[in-house]
Amino acid sequence: MPETPFDQIKKTLSKELPSKSITKLPDKWEKIGDVLLLKLHPNLANYREKIGETYAHVLECKTVLQDMGSISGAYRKPNVHIIYGSEETETIHIENGIRFKLDPQRIMFSSGNMDERIRMASVSNKNETVVDLFAGIGYFMLPVAVYSKPKKIYACEINPAAYEYLCNNIVLNDVTSIVEPLLGDNRVVAPKNVASRVIMGYIMDTHTFLPTAIRCLKNNTGFLHYHEVCPDELLPDRPLKRTEEIARKFNRRINLLKYTHVKSYAPGVNHVALDFEIGE
């Protein structure tokens, strides 16, 4: 059996670390472009520079960041520290032919959402207008723009740092002719009564933005891609009821088209995506 990258890492570090520390090395990581994110066991703190150097060498990364496991502020800034390599952490991550420019010290990027990003590439068509209420750096919007090629996408983002990369990525992926970035709170900047489809790729209190999403839809009818983090025992009833309740206030009905488990968020808690049709 060929040697895996993790096998190589353990072999190299076994010459540097006590044997009991080798068992605590992370066998999972997040590689964003040429920047690596690692979560380290507290007992490895004294060896983190050497660990960072070894992972960088084996996995061919310019910088290794230690992921401290928490997110700060309304803009969800990552809590990471450089443990090895260049302090210039801006990178270009390529996924499914899409180029995402970002700085993992400033902006979150979850590889666990990859399947959903790939799925979004085929949901729209050239006749649609799309509104992305939480565009970020273009996570879900760019696959739609590049592969579905709708006639117009409005991409809303409140975080100035993410908006900067959003604008860069629109140019990088050659979709300036159809994507209009909008900086600010989507409840203020999102266009009303224009969309065939609304993307809601946010997970914390997404339901509070449902009225905004429905107002974006032309005649309050169309499609919603709704994301939520929810305890398993409340799935899928909670997001269904929340959406149904808001739709009723607009004299609209909902039809659940697809229910997707995106990834585990915590023990017993999952990130899910629901595709709804909002109709009369």
Residue pairs with C-beta under 8 A, 6 or more apart in sequence:
3 11
5 58
5 59
6 25
6 27
8 58
9 25
9 54
9 55
9 58
10 22
10 25
12 54
12 57
12 58
13 21
13 22
13 25
13 47
13 50
13 51
13 54
14 22
16 47
16 50
16 54
17 44
17 47
17 50
17 51
21 43
21 44
21 47
24 41
24 43
24 44
25 44
25 51
26 38
26 39
26 40
26 41
29 36
29 37
29 38
29 55
29 59
30 36
30 37
30 67
30 109
30 110
30 111
31 37
31 59
31 61
31 111
32 91
32 93
32 102
32 104
32 109
32 111
33 91
33 92
33 93
33 94
33 102
34 60
34 61
34 62
34 63
34 91
35 61
35 62
35 63
35 64
35 65
35 89
35 91
35 104
36 55
36 56
36 59
36 61
36 63
36 64
36 65
37 64
37 65
37 66
37 67
37 80
37 104
38 51
38 52
38 55
38 64
38 65
38 66
38 67
38 83
39 66
39 67
39 69
40 48
40 51
40 66
44 51
48 66
48 83
49 83
49 84
51 83
52 64
52 66
52 83
52 84
52 85
53 64
53 84
55 61
55 64
55 84
56 62
56 63
56 64
56 84
56 85
61 85
62 85
62 86
62 88
62 91
63 82
63 84
63 85
63 86
63 87
63 88
63 89
64 82
64 83
64 84
64 85
65 80
65 81
65 82
65 83
65 89
65 104
65 105
66 80
66 81
66 82
66 83
67 78
67 79
67 80
68 79
68 80
68 81
69 79
70 79
71 77
71 78
71 79
71 108
72 79
74 158
75 158
75 159
75 161
75 162
76 108
76 159
77 106
78 104
78 105
78 106
78 107
78 108
80 104
80 105
82 89
82 105
89 103
89 104
89 105
90 101
90 102
90 103
91 101
91 102
91 103
91 104
92 99
92 100
92 101
92 172
93 99
93 100
93 101
93 102
93 109
94 100
95 114
95 117
96 114
96 117
96 118
96 121
96 143
97 146
98 117
98 138
98 142
98 143
98 146
98 173
99 169
99 172
99 173
100 109
100 137
100 138
100 139
100 142
100 165
100 169
101 137
101 165
101 168
101 169
101 172
102 109
102 137
102 165
103 161
103 165
106 161
107 136
107 137
107 161
107 162
107 165
108 136
109 137
109 139
110 263
112 262
112 263
112 264
112 271
113 139
113 262
113 263
113 271
115 262
116 140
116 260
116 262
116 273
117 139
117 140
117 143
118 143
119 260
120 140
120 143
120 144
120 199
120 225
121 143
121 144
121 146
121 147
121 148
122 147
122 148
123 144
123 148
123 197
123 223
123 225
123 275
124 130
124 144
124 148
124 150
124 196
124 197
125 148
125 149
125 150
126 148
126 149
126 150
126 151
127 150
127 151
127 196
128 148
128 150
128 151
128 195
128 196
128 197
129 150
129 151
129 152
129 153
129 154
129 194
129 195
129 196
129 197
129 218
130 141
130 144
130 150
130 152
130 153
130 154
130 195
130 196
130 197
130 198
130 199
131 153
131 154
131 156
131 190
131 191
131 194
131 195
131 197
131 198
131 199
131 213
131 216
132 140
132 141
132 144
132 153
132 154
132 155
132 156
132 198
132 199
132 201
133 156
133 186
133 190
133 198
133 199
133 200
133 202
133 209
133 212
133 213
133 216
134 156
134 157
134 186
134 199
134 200
134 201
134 202
135 141
135 155
135 156
135 157
135 162
135 166
135 181
135 199
136 157
136 159
136 162
136 166
136 201
137 162
137 165
137 166
137 169
138 145
138 155
138 165
138 166
138 169
138 170
138 173
139 201
140 199
140 201
140 225
141 153
141 155
141 179
141 199
142 169
142 170
142 173
142 175
144 150
144 153
144 199
145 153
145 170
145 173
145 175
145 178
145 179
146 173
146 175
149 178
150 178
150 196
150 197
151 178
152 178
152 180
152 194
153 175
153 178
153 179
153 180
154 180
154 182
154 190
154 191
154 194
154 195
155 166
155 170
155 179
155 180
155 181
155 182
156 182
156 184
156 186
156 189
156 190
157 163
157 166
157 181
157 182
157 183
158 183
158 184
158 185
158 186
160 183
163 181
163 183
166 181
167 181
170 176
170 179
170 181
182 189
182 190
183 189
186 209
186 212
187 209
187 212
190 212
190 215
190 216
191 216
192 215
192 216
193 215
193 216
193 217
193 218
193 219
193 220
194 216
194 218
195 216
195 217
195 218
195 222
196 217
196 218
196 222
196 223
197 222
197 223
197 224
197 225
198 213
198 216
198 217
198 222
198 223
198 224
198 225
199 225
200 206
200 209
200 210
200 213
200 224
200 225
200 226
200 227
201 225
201 227
201 273
202 209
202 227
203 227
203 228
203 229
203 265
203 271
204 229
206 226
206 227
206 228
207 228
207 239
207 242
207 243
207 246
210 224
210 226
210 242
210 243
210 246
210 247
211 246
211 249
211 250
213 224
213 226
214 220
214 224
214 246
214 247
214 250
214 252
214 278
217 224
217 278
220 250
220 252
220 278
221 252
221 278
221 279
221 280
222 277
222 278
223 257
223 275
223 276
223 277
223 278
224 243
224 274
224 275
224 276
224 278
225 273
225 274
225 275
226 239
226 243
226 273
226 274
226 275
226 276
227 262
227 271
227 272
227 273
227 274
228 238
228 239
228 242
228 271
228 272
228 274
229 265
229 269
229 270
229 271
229 272
230 238
230 239
230 269
230 270
230 272
231 268
231 269
232 268
232 269
232 270
233 268
235 270
235 272
236 256
236 259
236 272
236 274
239 272
239 274
240 254
240 256
240 274
243 254
243 274
243 276
244 254
247 253
247 254
247 278
250 278
251 280
252 278
252 279
252 280
253 278
253 279
253 280
254 276
254 277
254 278
254 279
255 276
255 277
255 279
256 274
256 275
256 276
257 275
257 276
257 277
258 273
258 274
258 275
259 272
259 273
259 274
259 275
260 272
260 273
260 274
260 275
261 270
261 271
261 272
262 270
262 271
262 272
262 273
263 270
263 271
264 270
264 271
265 271
